[in-house]
Amino acid sequence: MQRLFAYAFAAVIGIAGIHAGASAAADPHLTPDTSAALERISEHSLRGHLSFIASDLLEGRGTPSRGQDLAAEYIAAQFRRAGLEAVGDDGYFQTANWAFAETNLKDFSFRIDSGKEQLDIPASELSFSLAQALALAPSAIVNIDASDAAALNAHSTATLAGKVVVINLPDFEAMPPEQARTAYGGWQFFNAQLAKLRPALVLLVDRAHPKGNAGGKGRLIDPENSGEAVSPIPRITLHSVPAIRALDASRTGGRARVSVNVAAPVERAVKLRNVIGVLRGSDPELKNTYVMVTAHYDHLGIKDGVIHNGANDDGSGTVSVMEIASALSGMKQRPARSIVFMTVFGEELGLFGSRYYGRHPILPIRQTVANVNLEQVGRTDSSEGPQLNNASMTGFDFSDVGTVFRKAGKLTGIDVYKNEANSDLYFGLSDNQALADQGVPAHTLCVAFQYPDYHAPGDHWQKVDYANMAKVNRMVALGVLMIANDPVAPKWNTANPLTRPYVEAWKRQSSQ
């Protein structure tokens, strides 16, 4: 009967990786109750959820936006349907009361006088990063190469104060990930040094993107970190081809000047929401400890007038959280520990939602034993080649969590592995980082790090491999249950020097 059950289970859920049927069925982690829960994870259910979450109606789920609010309500409805416990300040919602600053284009003007012609640049060909009003009389420009340290060192406050510094904006998106990360670090250092010299305006020349945002993007203001949201030096990004051509011509002896008038940004209050539900554990003591399953439900919204639906990034992770929650909530025997299901806002803008939770945890951090964050688990057409029946975990060997999920993968036909090029590189680039910074063993699980349509309008729900995503979800559900039912919590790998800050953070939590 055990062998017959194992083969039947493998056939039902499409697991090709279970070869020794009897041993798989006999594994203590694959009880009939657990197996039934995994069977409830459905590719058709995932498709139904994602066809809504990544629909045009939600307009790309930008932070903040009506579409993101609709997504939050839909997620909360699914948590309610699953019978999860609401633990937020407003039912299933944890609310961040922030502000949103939008560029005020009343009486706006931007002119470049090349000496030969005057160009009035419309706001549609510009992007703004301004904390206050800017009124700049015709001012001389200074061209600086951001990649040339000596070029910046040759200047001082005396040579740059009151002037417009023109810099070519690097095309980070066109770089390989590791190169982009290194280049971005150098870019941040360059800008920090430049800010000390107090130019009147930094004019960034963007040669890769022909359209600006006409001030429409705006910026979030976190009242707890208001100084981090915008550069202390006014910045405007120039996309206009004729204007860029005029500035290029001025490099060869011209005397171009720039004048600008932009009113102070208009601020409005916004409510941003993490969505949280808890499947309460059954053990009298362990139920007060928590395993977290997370994903970000935001995306890029509307860029250049085009909706970016973000089906894979990270609609796929969002619907996976909902589907796993629904499947596990139907178990006859609840897991020993409690399982927290959370989707967060604002990842695309800088991990805002997860960092907000890290500062304001609904459930005690020191009683949170692990986090698996789901990111881009739907597309299998990776730039590294087809990704079927596998998933990579960031920081794979940073803690015991990777070992647990590798075992869960062996039982469900999914190869959980360390991507040598990307595992450590991407560890700090998704929402697991906020919990890791608090000392919680936290990792992101991903199928395709890069794929066609990444951060592009073509990332549609029809391109997702739902059968493969369902298999990955079953592996995740089993791995989460294994941690939830183990009285021994995962630990950081202290032999790995990269874990030092997380080990120290956990020690601080444990001592409180």
N, C-alpha and C positions, 0 to 999 in steps of 0.2 A: 504493500500500500504506500509506503514512503516513496519508493521509486516511481510508482504511478503518479502520485501527487506532484512530485518534482517535475516530471515531464509535462504534466498538464499545466502546472504553474508557468513553466518556461514558454509553453505554447501560447498561453493566454496573454502574457505581457510582452512577448516578442523578445525574450532574452536568449541570445545565441551563445552567450558565454558560460552557461551552466552546463558543463560536460558530464561531471559526475553527479547525476541526478540524486542518488541516495544521500550522498554526503552533503549536498546543498540543502536538501530538505531537512536533514537531521541537524543542520547548524542551529544552535540555540537562538540565533538572531532572527531566523526565518520561521517563526511560529506560524500556525495557521491564521491567527489574528493579524500578524504583521503582513503576511502574504496577501491576505484579503485587502488590507489597506493599500498595498502597492498596486494591486489590480485596479483599484478605484481611480488611479491616475490615468487620465484619458487624453489621447492626442486630440480627440474631437472637442473635448471640453477646453483644452488649451487653445485650440484654434478659435473657438467661439469667444473666449475672453479676449484674445489678442486682436481679433477683428474689430472689437469695439475700442479697446485701449489705444490701438494704433490707427484709428479711423480719422478721417479729415474733420469730423465733428469736434474732436478734442484739440485740433490745431497744433499738434506737436507738443502739447503739455509743457509749455515754457513756464519758467518760474519768474514772476507770478503770472497766472492767466486763468481765464474761465475754464479752458480745457483741462488745466491741471486740477482745478477744483472739482470738475466732473469726474475725473479719474479717481480722486480721493474718495468721493461719495460712492463710486462703484466698488472700489476696494473694500470700503467699510461695509457695504451691503453684502459682499461675499463673506467677510469675516462674521457678520451677523448671521448669515445663512448657515455657516459652519458651526455656530454656537460658541465661538470664541468669547472669552471674557474681555470686556472693555475696561481698559485701565488708564485711558487718557484723561485729560482735564475736561474734555467734551466728548464723552462716549469713547469711540475708537480713535479720536483725534488728540494728538499733542500739538498745541497751538503755539506758534512763534509770532508774536506781535512786532512786526518790523515796519519799515517804511520803504517806499519805492520812489526814487527820484527820476524824473523824466526831463529831458532837455526842453527848455522853453524857447520856441523859435519865433516868438514875437519880436519884430524889428531886427531879425537876424541878418547879418551880412558877413561875407568872407571874400576878400579880394586879394588877388596876387597881381602886383605891378612889376612886370619883368623889365621895365625900362623901354620896351618896344611896344608892349600891349598891356591892357588891363583886363584881367579875367575875373568875373564874378562867379564864384562857385556855389551851386545850389546845395542845400543841406542833404539832398539825396545822394550826393557824391562824397559825403563826409560821415565819419563816425566820431562820437564825442566821449570824452571822459573828463568832465568838469564838475568840481565841487561847488563852484560859485560863479557869479557873473564874470564875463571876460570882455573888457573893452580895450582893444589894442590899436593904437594909432599906427600908421605905416611904420613898420619896424624892419630893420635889417635882418637878413638870414645868415646863419652859419651852418655849413654842411659838416657833419661829423660821421665817420665810419664807425659803427658800433663794434665791429670786429677788430678795430685797431686801438689797442689800449693807449698807445703813445699819442694818438690823435686827441683823445680826451684829456690826457695828462698835460698836453700843451696848453690847455685852457685854464682859466681861473674865473672867479666871480667877476673880476674886472672886464674880462673879454666876453662873457656870456650874459650877464645881468641885463634884463630888458630886451634881449634879442630873441629871435625865433630860431630854434635849433631844428634843423631838418635831418632826419635819419631814415634810412631805408629799413622797413620792417621785415625781419627775417620770415621766410615762409616755413614755419615749423611743421605744418601739416605735410609738406612734401619730403620731409626728412625721415629716415628710419627712426624708430622709437628711441633707441639708445642715443643716437646723435641728437635728436630733438630735445631729449631731456638734458643733455650736457649743454646744448646751445641755449636752452631756455634759462638754465642756471647762470650762464655767462651774461645773458640779456638782462636778467634781474639785477645782477651786480652792477652792470654798466648803468642802468637806470637809477640805481641808488646813488651811485657816484655823481651822476649828472644832476640829480635833484639838489645836491649840496651846492651847486654853482648857480642856482636860482635863475634860470632863463625865464623869459616871460611866457613862452609857449614852446612845447615840444610838438613838432609837426612830423608825424609818422607817414612815410610814403609806402602805401600798400600796392605793390605791382601784381599781386596774385589774385586779388578779388576786385572786380570792376565796379562793385556797387557798395555804397555806404548804407547806414541804417536810418538816416535822416533824423537822428536823435531818438528813434523809436525803441531802441534796445533798453535804455535806461539802466539804472543800477539799484541793487538792493542795499539797504542800510540796516545793518545789524546794530541795534543800540548798545550791545555789549562790546562791539569791536568796530565802532564807527570810523576809527582812523585807518582801518585796513582796506576799506572798500575802494578807495580811489587815490590816485597819485597826488601828492601835495602840489605838483606842478601841472598846470592845465595841459591836456593832451587832446589833439585832434588828429584823426587818421584821414589821409587824403587818398581817394580812389580815382579821382578824375584824370583820365588819360591826357587831355589837353593841358591841365594844370601841372601834371607830372612832367610833361614834355617841356613846359616853360621853366620849371625849376631846374631841370637837367641842363637846359641851355644857359642858365645863369651861372652854372659852375665854371664856365669858360670865360669869365671876365665880366659877366653881367652884374647888375646891382638890383636884384629882385628884392621887393619889400612886400610884407604881408600885413594886412589890417583885418581885424576881426571884431564883431560885436555879437555877443551871445548873452541873453538874459540869465538870471539865476535859475537853476533847476527848480521845477515844481515838485514838491513832495506830497505823497498821499500815504495813508496807513494801509498796510496789507496784512492779511492773516495767512501764514504759511503752515502747512499741516503735515506732520508725520502721522501715518495710520498704523495703529498697534492693536493686536489682539493676542490673547494668551490662551493656550491649551493647558489648563492647570494639571499638574502632575498628581500621581496617586500615592506616592510614598509620604508618610507623615512628616519626615524631615526634608527629604530631597525635593519635595514639591516647592520649597522656598528657594531653590536654586534654578538657574535658567540657561537654556540653550537658545540662541537667537538665530533666526533665518531672516535675512534682509535682502532688499533690492531697492534701487531708486526708481521712482515712477515718473520722474520728469524727463524731458528731452529738450531740444533746442528751440521748439516753438516755430515761429515763422521767420525765415531769413530771406532777405532779398525778395520778399513778396511770395515766397514758396513755402508750403507746409513741409516741415521735416518730422515725419511721423514716428521715427525711432522705434520701429517694431522690435528689432533685436536689441537695441541700446536705449532703454533697457526694459522695453515692454515685455520681452521674453522672461527676464528675471522677475518682473512684477507678477505676471500671470502664473509663473511657477510657484511663487510664494503663496498665492491664493489656492492653487490646485493642491499643493502639498498640505496646506492647512485643512482643506476640505477632506482630503483622504485620511489624514491622521485623526481628525476629530471624530471619525466614525468607528474608531477602534473600541472593542468591548473592554479591553484593559488599558487604561491610560498609562503612558510612560511614567517612570518614577519621578523624573525631574519635570518641571514645567517647560514648555516650548513657546517662545515668543516669536510671533510673525510680525514683521514691521517693513513697511515701505516708506521711503524718505524723499523729501523734496530737495531740489537744488543741487544735486550732485554735479551737474554739468557746469555749474557756476563756481564750484570749489568745495564740494562735499559739505554744503551748508547744513542740510537736514541731519545728517549723521553726526556732524560735529555739534549741532545744537543738542541732540540727544546725549552725546558724550558729556556735555556740560550740565545737562538737566535730565539725568536718567530717571525714567519712570520706575524702573525696578533697580534694586541695588547693584552697582557695578561689581562689588566684591562677591556677590552671590551669582554673578553671571559667569558661567564656566567656559563658554565658547560661542563663537559667531561664525556662521558660513554665509557669505554674501554672494548672491547670484547675479552675474553680469554677462550679458551676451551669450546666452546658452541656447539660442534658437537656430542661428545660421550655422551650417556645416561647410559652406563654401569659403573656407579660410584662405588668406593669401599664402599660407604655408602648405596648402593642399587640402583635400577633403578631410573633414574631421568627423568620422563616424564612430560611434560607440566608444568615445573617449572624452575626457575633460581634464583640464589642467587646473591646478590649485596654486595661487600665488603664495610665495613664502612656504613652499611645500614642506621643507624640512626645518621650518622655524619652530614647530610645535608638534605635539602628538596628533593633532587633528588630521594631518595629511595621511598618517598611517591608518587611522580609523576609516577614512573615506576610501583609501585604496582597498581595504578589506571589503567594505560595502560594495565597491565596484566589482571585485572578483565574484561576489555573490549575485550580482545583477547584470553581469556582462558588459560593464563599462570599465575601461582602462583609465584609472585616475593616476596622473603622472606629473612629474615636474618638467615643465617646458624650460629647457636650459637657457634659452635666449630671453624669455619673458617673465618667468615665474618671480624672480626677485625684483626685476625691473618694475613690474606693475604692482607690487605689493602695496605701495603707498599711493596708488592712483585711483582707488575706489573706496567705497564706504566702509570697508573693514578697517581702514586706517584709524578712523575715529575711535573705535573700540580698542584696537591694539594700543593706541596711545594711552588708554586708561588701564592697560595691563591685561586685557582679556585676549586669550588666544583667538585671533580673528583672521580669517582668510577669505579671499574671493575665488569662486569657482567659475571657470570660463571655458567655453568650447572654442570660440574663434576670437583671438585677440584683435586681428585685423581682417576685414572682409570687404568685398565690393559694396559700395554705398555707405560705408562707415561715415557717420556724421553728414550724410548726403540725403537729398530728397527721396532717393530710390529705396530707402530701407523700409519696405512695405511688408505687411503681415503675410502676403501671399508667398514670400520668398523663404519663409521659415520651414525647417524640416521638423514637422510636428511629431512624427514617429520617433525620431532620435531624441527630441526634447523630452518626450514622455519617458523614455528610457533613462535619460539623465536625471529627471525628476525622481524616478523610483530609487535610483542610487542615492540621491541627496536625502530623500525621506528615510531610507534605511540607515545611512550614516548618522543622521540626526537622532534617530531612535537609539542607535548604539551608544551614543554619548549620553543621551537622556537616561538610559537604563543602567549605565555604569556608575557605581558609587565612587569610583576614582575619576576625578576631573582631569581633562587634558592639561598638560603643562608645556611651558616654553622649553625649547631646546637650549639649555644654557651653554652647551659646547659650541654653538654657532654665534660668533661675535656680533652678527647683525641683529641679534635679538636683545642685546644688552639694554637698550632704553625701555623695551617692553617688559623685560624681567624686573627692572628697577621700578617701573610703574606698578607692576603687580605686587611687589613687596610693599610699596607704599599703601596700596589698597588693603592688603592683608593686615597691616599694622594699625589700621584705623579702628 
